[in-house]
Amino acid sequence: MGSKEKVRNPGHVDGELAEFHTAADLVDHNCRVSYTHGLYKYDLIADRADELLRVQVKKASQDTDKEWKYAIPTGGYTDDEIDLFAGYAPEPDKVFYVPVEETGSEFRVLNKTGEDMNESNRERAKLIDDYSFERAFRKLADE
């Protein structure tokens, strides 16, 4: 082993941290978690009640002007390749889950509570707390 330390790509480090946080969150939701090795469109396999879910993990980007707004890139994936996206938002330390059918090329959530909004805005808003694993699991089970 050489003594020269290689600098790691910060994006890769962020991605790995997002995967670890997501894996821990999935374990908290009674899932067994497996990591993929090789070239797959998904990063993790969540096994809950013998239902296998292919999970693509993304670190959520924070909007620089609105610190309560987060986005994950979701383009280039189909429901033949993955079942759901898991977005990890480091600042509130939260993982949110979205079935692939609910996404386009990007998915945005807000780290606000419904109390911070008027009723009309609340009905249209995609709040981070509304995108729980339980919600995603139920939606996928209903298909």
Salt bridges, closest charged atoms under 4 A:
GLU16 OE2 - ARG8 NH2 2.43
ASP25 OD2 - HIS29 ND1 3.58
ASP47 OD2 - ARG32 NH2 2.87
ASP50 OD1 - ARG32 NH2 3.57
ASP83 OD1 - ARG54 NH2 3.10
ASP93 OD1 - HIS21 ND1 3.56
GLU102 OE1 - ARG135 NH2 2.84
GLU102 OE2 - LYS139 NZ 3.71
GLU106 OE1 - ARG108 NH2 2.88
ASP129 OD1 - LYS94 NZ 2.94
ASP130 OD2 - ARG122 NH2 2.99
GLU134 OE2 - ARG48 NH1 3.07
